[in-house]
Amino acid sequence: MSLLDFDFMRRALLAAVVVGMVAPAIGVFLVQRRLALLGDGMGHVALTGVGLAFLTGSAPVPTALVVVVAGAIGIEVLRIRSRSAGDVILALVFYGGIAGGVLLTYLAGNRAASSLNQYLFGAITTVSSQDLVWLVGASLALLVILAVFGREMFAVSFDPEVARTQGIRTGFIGVMITILAAVAVVIGMRTVGLLLVSAVMIVPIAAAQQVTRSFRGTAGVGILVGLFSAVGGVVTSFYLDVPSGATIVLITLACFVAALGLAAVIRRTA
């Protein structure tokens, strides 16, 4: 029997395609800005959104989207106005997000607590049709924003000072990048899990950097690696009956190791 015979697998594969494209497309800007851990911070904020959804009986995906967008704006405001370093701000988000998510889930009862692992580590069987509507809608909005503001986002990520002299609103673009990273985290939480989705944003880009020399090339190869890892991880998890999130991340790491080897061969033959 083919995996496409199952409705939940068709939904999971579509979600994997969305995650594989969107996560590296945002991750390339985070890597360029040296904010590789930002995705982890947003994952912890999203955990608070999931806990709030459990407590209020609302849908987890839209609730988490609202919470992470608010958290993303809060992070950028703190980074601009606070005297604390950026890594301290991220640490505060880490701790506050985890604490808020655990507390709200506990208050929601035992049933919610038992469902929490689905969001922490991903579960392919839990992607519903309603989730797909939200995920596809959010990803389309994200890709449109990338198409409109991609040049400004690249300029700010590459050199904020030069971008400022060119009249680019670096503060606004910085907030936008953080918000897009937060949205990407929520898009991937069902398939990869909140604790692992950041890896799909960062590791494919790190792999692409080994074999490319341009920003556009890195983004393109990173998206291909992300697609291969996400779809391959879901398919592998189905046939081996293993967690999808961990499988996807391990495949991305294998791609990184392969890229290191390919880069070494290229250097020797150049």
C-alpha positions as CSV (number, residue, x, y, z in Angstrom):
1,M,0.0,0.0,0.0
2,S,1.4,3.4,-1.0
3,L,1.8,6.2,1.6
4,L,-0.3,8.4,-0.7
5,D,-3.3,6.1,0.0
6,F,-3.5,7.7,3.4
7,D,-5.1,11.2,3.8
8,F,-2.9,12.1,6.8
9,M,0.2,11.3,4.7
10,R,-0.9,13.5,1.8
11,R,-1.4,16.3,4.3
12,A,1.9,15.6,5.9
13,L,3.8,15.6,2.6
14,L,2.2,18.9,1.6
15,A,3.2,20.4,5.0
16,A,6.7,19.1,4.5
17,V,7.0,20.8,1.1
18,V,5.8,24.1,2.6
19,V,8.3,23.8,5.5
20,G,11.2,22.7,3.2
21,M,10.7,25.8,1.1
22,V,9.9,28.4,3.7
23,A,12.2,27.6,6.5
24,P,15.5,27.9,4.6
25,A,14.2,30.9,2.6
26,I,14.1,32.8,6.0
27,G,17.0,31.0,7.5
28,V,19.4,32.5,5.0
29,F,18.8,36.0,6.4
30,L,19.2,34.8,10.0
31,V,22.5,33.1,9.1
32,Q,23.7,36.3,7.4
33,R,22.7,38.4,10.4
34,R,24.4,35.9,12.8
35,L,21.0,35.2,14.5
36,A,21.0,31.4,14.0
37,L,19.5,30.9,17.5
38,L,16.6,33.2,16.8
39,G,14.5,30.4,15.5
40,D,14.9,28.5,18.7
41,G,13.8,31.5,20.7
42,M,10.7,31.9,18.5
43,G,10.0,28.2,19.0
44,H,9.9,28.7,22.7
45,V,7.5,31.7,22.3
46,A,5.3,29.6,20.1
47,L,5.1,27.0,22.9
48,T,3.4,29.7,25.0
49,G,0.9,30.2,22.1
50,V,0.2,26.4,22.0
51,G,-0.3,26.4,25.8
52,L,-2.7,29.4,25.5
53,A,-4.6,27.5,22.7
54,F,-5.0,24.5,25.0
55,L,-6.2,26.7,27.9
56,T,-8.7,28.6,25.8
57,G,-9.8,25.8,23.5
58,S,-8.8,27.7,20.4
59,A,-6.9,26.4,17.3
60,P,-3.2,26.0,18.1
61,V,-1.8,27.2,14.8
62,P,-3.5,30.7,14.5
63,T,-3.1,31.2,18.3
64,A,0.7,30.4,18.1
65,L,1.0,32.7,15.0
66,V,-0.5,35.7,17.0
67,V,1.7,35.0,20.0
68,V,5.0,34.6,18.0
69,V,4.4,37.7,16.0
70,A,3.8,39.7,19.2
71,G,7.0,38.1,20.6
72,A,9.0,38.9,17.5
73,I,8.0,42.6,17.7
74,G,8.9,42.5,21.5
75,I,12.3,41.1,20.8
76,E,13.2,43.7,18.3
77,V,11.9,46.5,20.5
78,L,14.0,45.2,23.4
79,R,17.1,44.9,21.2
80,I,16.7,48.5,20.0
81,R,15.8,50.1,23.4
82,S,17.4,47.9,26.0
83,R,21.0,48.1,27.2
84,S,21.1,44.3,27.3
85,A,23.0,42.5,24.6
86,G,21.1,40.6,21.9
87,D,22.0,37.2,23.3
88,V,20.7,38.2,26.7
89,I,17.4,39.2,25.1
90,L,17.2,35.8,23.3
91,A,17.9,34.0,26.6
92,L,15.1,35.9,28.3
93,V,12.8,34.8,25.5
94,F,14.0,31.2,25.8
95,Y,13.2,31.0,29.5
96,G,10.0,33.0,29.4
97,G,8.6,31.1,26.4
98,I,9.2,27.6,28.0
99,A,7.9,28.7,31.4
100,G,4.7,30.2,29.9
101,G,4.0,27.2,27.6
102,V,4.5,24.7,30.4
103,L,2.4,26.7,32.9
104,L,-0.5,27.3,30.5
105,T,-0.5,23.6,29.4
106,Y,-0.5,22.5,33.0
107,L,-3.5,24.7,33.7
108,A,-5.3,23.3,30.7
109,G,-5.3,19.8,32.2
110,N,-3.8,16.4,31.7
111,R,-5.2,15.9,28.2
112,A,-3.4,19.0,26.9
113,A,-0.1,17.9,28.6
114,S,-0.3,14.6,26.8
115,S,-0.7,16.4,23.5
116,L,2.3,18.7,24.0
117,N,4.9,16.3,22.6
118,Q,3.1,16.6,19.2
119,Y,4.1,20.2,19.0
120,L,7.5,19.9,20.7
121,F,8.9,17.1,18.4
122,G,6.4,17.0,15.5
123,A,3.8,14.3,14.6
124,I,2.9,13.7,11.0
125,T,-0.5,12.2,11.9
126,T,-1.7,15.4,13.5
127,V,-1.6,17.7,10.5
128,S,-5.3,18.5,9.9
129,S,-7.0,20.1,6.9
130,Q,-7.5,23.2,8.9
131,D,-3.8,23.3,9.8
132,L,-2.9,23.1,6.1
133,V,-5.1,26.0,5.3
134,W,-3.4,28.2,7.9
135,L,0.1,26.9,6.9
136,V,-0.4,27.4,3.2
137,G,-1.9,30.8,3.8
138,A,0.9,31.9,6.1
139,S,3.6,30.6,3.7
140,L,2.1,32.4,0.7
141,A,2.0,35.6,2.6
142,L,5.6,35.1,3.7
143,L,6.8,34.4,0.1
144,V,5.0,37.5,-1.1
145,I,6.8,39.6,1.5
146,L,10.1,38.1,0.5
147,A,9.4,39.0,-3.1
148,V,8.6,42.6,-2.3
149,F,11.2,43.3,0.4
150,G,13.9,40.7,-0.5
151,R,16.4,43.3,-1.7
152,E,16.0,45.4,1.4
153,M,16.2,42.4,3.7
154,F,19.5,41.3,2.0
155,A,21.0,44.8,2.3
156,V,20.1,45.0,6.0
157,S,21.4,41.5,6.6
158,F,24.7,42.1,4.8
159,D,25.6,45.5,6.2
160,P,23.0,47.5,8.2
161,E,25.1,50.7,8.2
162,V,25.4,50.8,4.4
163,A,21.7,50.0,4.1
164,R,20.9,52.9,6.4
165,T,22.9,55.3,4.2
166,Q,20.9,54.0,1.2
167,G,17.7,55.2,2.9
168,I,16.5,51.7,3.9
169,R,14.5,51.6,7.1
170,T,16.7,49.1,8.9
171,G,14.6,49.0,12.0
172,F,11.5,48.1,10.2
173,I,13.2,45.5,8.0
174,G,14.9,44.0,11.1
175,V,11.5,43.6,12.7
176,M,10.1,42.1,9.5
177,I,12.9,39.5,9.4
178,T,12.2,38.5,13.0
179,I,8.5,38.2,12.3
180,L,9.0,36.1,9.2
181,A,11.3,33.8,11.2
182,A,8.5,33.5,13.9
183,V,5.9,32.6,11.2
184,A,8.3,30.0,9.7
185,V,8.6,28.4,13.1
186,V,4.8,28.0,13.4
187,I,4.6,26.7,9.9
188,G,7.0,23.9,10.8
189,M,5.8,23.0,14.3
190,R,3.4,20.2,13.2
191,T,5.8,18.4,11.0
192,V,9.2,19.1,12.6
193,G,8.3,20.3,16.1
194,L,9.0,23.5,17.9
195,L,12.3,22.3,19.4
196,L,13.7,21.1,16.1
197,V,12.2,23.4,13.4
198,S,15.1,25.9,13.8
199,A,17.4,23.2,12.4
200,V,15.5,23.2,9.1
201,M,16.0,27.0,8.9
202,I,19.7,27.0,9.6
203,V,21.4,23.6,8.7
204,P,20.3,23.6,5.0
205,I,21.8,27.1,4.6
206,A,25.0,26.0,6.4
207,A,25.2,23.1,4.0
208,A,24.7,25.3,1.0
209,Q,27.4,27.7,2.1
210,Q,30.0,25.0,1.8
211,V,29.4,24.7,-2.0
212,T,28.2,28.1,-3.1
213,R,29.7,31.6,-3.2
214,S,26.7,33.9,-3.6
215,F,23.8,34.9,-1.4
216,R,21.3,33.9,-4.1
217,G,23.1,30.6,-4.7
218,T,23.2,29.8,-1.0
219,A,19.4,30.5,-0.7
220,G,18.6,28.4,-3.8
221,V,20.7,25.4,-2.7
222,G,19.5,25.7,0.9
223,I,15.9,25.5,-0.2
224,L,16.6,22.4,-2.3
225,V,18.3,20.8,0.7
226,G,15.4,21.8,2.9
227,L,12.8,20.3,0.5
228,F,14.8,17.1,0.2
229,S,15.2,16.8,3.9
230,A,11.6,17.6,4.8
231,V,10.0,15.3,2.3
232,G,12.6,12.6,2.7
233,G,12.2,12.7,6.5
234,V,8.4,12.4,6.3
235,V,8.6,9.4,3.9
236,T,11.3,7.7,6.0
237,S,9.3,8.2,9.2
238,F,6.3,6.6,7.6
239,Y,8.1,3.5,6.5
240,L,10.3,3.1,9.6
241,D,7.6,4.2,12.1
242,V,9.9,6.8,13.7
243,P,9.3,10.5,14.7
244,S,9.2,12.8,11.7
245,G,10.9,15.8,13.3
246,A,14.0,13.9,14.4
247,T,14.2,12.1,11.0
248,I,14.0,15.4,9.1
249,V,16.7,17.0,11.2
250,L,19.1,14.0,10.9
251,I,18.7,14.1,7.1
252,T,19.6,17.8,7.1
253,L,22.7,17.1,9.2
254,A,23.6,14.3,6.8
255,C,23.3,16.8,3.9
256,F,25.6,19.2,5.8
257,V,28.3,16.4,6.2
258,A,27.9,15.5,2.5
259,A,28.4,19.2,1.6
260,L,31.5,19.4,3.7
261,G,32.9,16.4,1.8
262,L,31.9,17.8,-1.6
263,A,33.5,21.1,-0.7
264,A,36.8,19.4,0.2
265,V,36.8,17.6,-3.1
266,I,36.2,20.8,-5.0
267,R,39.1,22.5,-3.2
268,R,41.4,19.7,-4.1
269,T,40.5,19.6,-7.7
270,A,40.4,23.4,-8.2
